[in-house]
Amino acid sequence: MVDIEVGDREFDAVVIGAGFAGLYMLHRLRGLGMSAVVLEQAAGVGGTWYWNRYPGARCDSESYYYCYSFDRELEQEWTWTERYPRQPEIKAYLDHVADRFDLRRDIRFSTEVTGARADADGRGWTVETGTGTGVTLHCRFLITAVGCLSAANVPDLPGLETFAGRWFHTGRWPHAGVDVTGRRVGVVGTGSTGIQAVPALAEDTAHLTVFQRTANYSIPARNGPLTEAQSRAYKADYRHIREVQAASTNGHPFVINQQSALEAGEQERTDAYRAAWERGGLRFRATYRDLLADEAANETASEFIRERIREIVRDPATAEKLLPRDHGFATKRPPIDTHYFETYNRDDVTLVDVRSDPIEAVVAEGLRLRSGVVHELDDLVFATGFDALTGPLLRLDPAGPDGTTLGEAWRAGPRTYLGLAVSGFPNLFTITGPFSPSVLTNMPSSIEQHVDWIAGCLEHLRDTGADRIEADPEAERAWGEHNREAADATLLPRAATSWYLGANVPGKPSVFMPYAGGFARYVTTCTDVAREGYRGFHTDGPRAAA
Ligand code: NA7
């Protein structure tokens, strides 16, 4: 239970979450001279990287840019050891940041937020923590830093409580680790997480059964140690790297080839894909400009990857099941992998297609499919993803000044202005909220931009004597419309099973949630909004300028 002195319950700002977003937000709030506290459910910092400790957990962005850029000394003093950082290394980095900037003294760990209610005048928030003897805090501004992928999605399968073995969700992996040596393990899900976990688990299990509902594309990560020379070169080039990131579509330091895949000759195209495949990583998407805009262009990449799967997987029937056919490459979040497809060449790994024969129930011995076949398992691993973007906010379910909850306001789907604010919920900021570019980008890039923008906004309120800010419903509606248009200009909304659309959570409104108009364009819009006196927001206060 949180230990907060009675006199320590009134803050300028309360931040919820101590991952990349919450840590930097606290740092910026301090810089503004504001009193702030971060409330964190976990016992340590890290957010996503605190919870996701499953075997193989690793970031798909490359380490030299999956980090903060706000402090040049921090950039220089931290040295990453691999091309893609493993979970413990990212956690260690965030621990280092927390210590270096002395952040822990204003973070309350093991503190669950159980309620948030706006004051009747919309000039503050009351935040409830814990249950029973939990404390109540009050603040002027409430800032959510809860991440996009923190609300675990465990499928509602009948009989789970009857399972005789152990079961786990990858996003809530036990910190002591799970020994799967010699055990028969089932993995449900072949998204980015399943694709990372399967090869790692297969190293230890007696038998691994992978239950696949949707076959997925994956590009080899080509992970490896970062040499001293590489680290030195990145560090020397950071200003340029940051410039490329800022001007990019996804916050990655890649320049997208401006040629159309359809303009290239067949051999030229195959060579380009082959080179991108060999180089590895998410950069594969940058091979041609229209891979996410034109179906025919996309199909050239999709088919190239299917060919590689056929080449890697020796058993033709297994290879056939692994071929993604119901969506184009990268229209769902594209995983990258280390020997994922190769793992199916092991005798002790079985792929089960649960699209044609769905999981019907969990039984004591394992999983029963509709056909009646039972797969016997000692352990069941749900790599079944998250109630993404809206889930973490709806689990907080703040209530506005008139008592309307976010759940009620978003019954037909989320609405936000810039992904950062919600009309009807004054003095609330939502870092990486729905309709921000968030999950379509390198997350630290979006997070730093959002935090900087919020800090600038708070400074503006202070300078203009305002103590209340609220998004205008019309600005919010227009932003939602712009988001729809931006998404519809791409192939992304066409992937029917995408969590970008909420399709992975039964009953969730089908709305394309991340902003697909590009990172650089989003940043320009946010900058313009601020420059134009926070266009689309209403601000007022006792000393507010007219
Ligand atoms: P994802 O990408 O949502 O993947 C979840 C996987 O689990 C996906 O293959 C789902 O199939 C599958 N799934 C979900 N529910 C079920 C049920 N009930 N039965 C069978 N299969 C199911 O989550 P991840 O954790 O892999 O990745 C999330 C993000 O984290 C990732 O994109 C990165 O940004 C980091 P489906 O495709 O829905 O048919």
Boltz pocket constraint, residues with backbone or C-beta under 6 A from the ligand:
constraints:
  - pocket:
      binder: B
      contacts: [[A, 149], [A, 153], [A, 155], [A, 156], [A, 188], [A, 189], [A, 190], [A, 191], [A, 192], [A, 193], [A, 194], [A, 211], [A, 212], [A, 213], [A, 214], [A, 333], [A, 354], [A, 359], [A, 383], [A, 384], [A, 385], [A, 386], [A, 439], [A, 497], [A, 499], [A, 503], [A, 504]]
      max_distance: 6.0
